[in-house]
Amino acid sequence: MILIKAVVDIGGTKTEIGIERKGEIIRSFKYHTPKTKKEFLTKLVQNVKLVIGKNKVKGLGVSVASAVHNGTVLNPPNLPLRNFDLEDYLCKQLKIKVKVENDANCFALAELHYGHGKDYNNFVLVALGTGIGGGIIINKKLYNAKGSAGEIGHIPLSDSKQKCGLGHKGCFEAMASGKALVKLSKKIMGKEYKAFELVNMSKKGNKKAGKVLSEISGYLGIGFSSIVNILNPDAIIISGGLRDSAPYMLKEAKKVIKEKSMAKVDIKVSKVQREALLGAATLI
Ligand SMILES: [Zn+2]
């Protein structure tokens, strides 16, 4: 039985390629994601072949920063592909089994297999970073619909004119993401701070830093309440670049959830590392 799988994590800035074996990434390397379609595809195929070398792999799992439907990459804001069947293309080039899925959905799959998700039948993974992504697990299975299910970052939340990465005014991402937090710190404190800096300042008693965190927390609470009222999940699990700061951004959120939600929900912070690659491996 072949135990190893090739895995790829395609982001807007960097692409990571590796080999997974029994829930561990045994080797990997990164390169800058090319900006043209031709170079993007050529480098991807070359580098996957390089990482596989002479090994026999069970297949290739791909996590990509885009909505994906049946292997087709739909409309990523930061990649040179539009409605492109990446799964079919890679399958033909590499002559191995290939599966392609949205990155936040891969995070959710990694959480399901290796994290808090093991304890729940139904949960929503919230990838809280510069933007906000999401993945929905129902009865231990990923809910994908037509490729854009779980795009919780774009739930309309406020009548603010503040925009998200896709240009929506007042969506969840526009109001509660890492980028929103930096903007709010500038407004309240006169200078841009990142989440971990605000957490440190707040711990030392800086009231303004605490106010920024609490305001963002309130918006997280509204977004989470929408999730609870639509899906009634057992848990909301926070992952992404802001996860270390997340425990300090939940007080107000929990209050808001109590006020606005029809049901109770567990809020957890993910401990799974390398979740894009590990999640991609579970596709194979
Ligand atoms: Zn949006």
Residues whose N, C-alpha, C, O or C-beta is under 5 A from the ligand:
A	BS01	ZN	G153 H154 C164 L166 H168 C171 E173
